[in-house]
Amino acid sequence: MELFKTYKLWDIEPVKAKGCKIWDKNGVEYTDLYGGHAVISIGHCHPVYCDMLTKQLNNIGFYSNAVQNSLQVELAKNLGEMSGYDNYSLFLCNSGAESNENAIKLASFQTGRAKLLVCSKSFHGRTSGAVAATDNPSIRAPFNQTDKVVFTPMNDIDALQTALKTKEYAAFLIEGIQGVAGIIEPTADFLKAAEKACAETGTLLILDEVQSGYGRTGKFFAHQHAGIKADIITTAKGMGNGFPIGGVLISDKINASYGMLGTTFGGNHLACTAALAVLKVVKEEGLIENAANIGKILMDNLKGNKAIKDLRGTGLMIGIEVTPEFETLRDTLLHQYHFFTGGAGRNVIRLLPPLSISQNEAESFLEAFKKATL
Ligand SMILES: Cc1ncc(COP(=O)(O)O)c(C=O)c1O
């Protein structure tokens, strides 16, 4: 059997990683400013993470949600405390798309409404509801076409209020910062208006923090920069530092009932242990503060480079939109200077490094960026 060819792959095979470094099978060293798509939060192969997972695996790796699992309870408690959402409940699943899928379903159950309002250029995942809520018709199969999802322009408060006034929508779903779109930030005013309009119209506000959450922007969740609260928050990527896990944080407005949501693998022992290790390291090593500090160093020093048409983002979620002459810059950074970065479209380089990135590593990237754009 061959692999189904759905990914465009770099011709690089990593075989070892530590912190922000990756080594390929030929022994070439790379610095990881991509984190496997914002997934590596505490750095590759962190000793606390490896130790906790190894010990857990030697005790019990998996059992389904038919039994007590105190690791889930501990995770909910720690996540509540660290995120400031301690009076919310947690539903555990396995990925970002699945988190959104469950959030949409919950909002619809709660309100009895069938429609969903989403921002233009959004990306919420590839499963049925999540892909319908993603503003990219090329990844939506005919089965996923629906008139239940309506797109509204980012940062257009009037359009948002007009749509919500119809009281047809179960929820307004928005990314804390749009990632796949190329790092597009909602303004604080837009998020505040969304919080207010949702409350006034009985619509639930769902914040997709799958990419922008877990401390990446210098606050636990990106929407917290705007001083708002969401009714439902979805997480995944950085939550498990590579171990698949997703979470839905749910306001106490929404009551649970048996059988309402469910999953076989969600919240298993290994996934919870990975997530507990992440929270422990994020807290003990001050990684949220580090994300804010290093993000600022990167932004301040990238500013003014002639290759940059626009520079966007907060903390360690940075989008560098390059001018047309520098469309191959991402490849140059990878092959010549050995830095992994993310992309968005043809001309946006996305920096999504581990939150543990050091000042030295950031400075070596800045130096390479300067040389590559001379
Ligand atoms: C904002 C956002 N939501 C959802 C997803 C989907 O997550 P997953 O690939 O884990 O299903 C992604 C993935 O890139 C994302 O960036």
The ligand as an SDF file (V2000), in Angstrom:
LIG
                    3D

 16 16  0  0  0  0  0  0  0  0999 V2000
   -7.8620   27.9890   14.2040 C   0  0  0  0  0  0  0  0  0  0  0  0
   -7.8850   26.5180   13.8980 C   0  0  0  0  0  0  0  0  0  0  0  0
   -8.9740   25.8070   14.2070 N   0  0  0  0  0  0  0  0  0  0  0  0
   -9.0380   24.4920   13.9590 C   0  0  0  0  0  0  0  0  0  0  0  0
   -7.9930   23.8200   13.3660 C   0  0  0  0  0  0  0  0  0  0  0  0
   -8.0980   22.3520   13.0930 C   0  0  0  0  0  0  0  0  0  0  0  0
   -7.3070   21.6390   13.9790 O   0  0  0  0  0  0  0  0  0  0  0  0
   -6.9310   20.1120   13.6830 P   0  0  0  0  0  0  0  0  0  0  0  0
   -6.0350   20.1060   12.5060 O   0  0  0  0  0  0  0  0  0  0  0  0
   -6.2750   19.6560   14.9630 O   0  0  0  0  0  0  0  0  0  0  0  0
   -8.2060   19.4000   13.4490 O   0  0  0  0  0  0  0  0  0  0  0  0
   -6.8360   24.5230   13.0230 C   0  0  0  0  0  0  0  0  0  0  0  0
   -5.7070   23.8480   12.3580 C   0  0  0  0  0  0  0  0  0  0  0  0
   -4.8410   24.4320   11.7580 O   0  0  0  0  0  0  0  0  0  0  0  0
   -6.7790   25.9150   13.2860 C   0  0  0  0  0  0  0  0  0  0  0  0
   -5.7110   26.6490   12.9660 O   0  0  0  0  0  0  0  0  0  0  0  0
  1  2  1  0
  2  3  1  0
  2 15  2  0
  3  4  2  0
  4  5  1  0
  5  6  1  0
  5 12  2  0
  6  7  1  0
  7  8  1  0
  8  9  2  0
  8 10  1  0
  8 11  1  0
 12 13  1  0
 12 15  1  0
 13 14  2  0
 15 16  1  0
M  END
$$$$
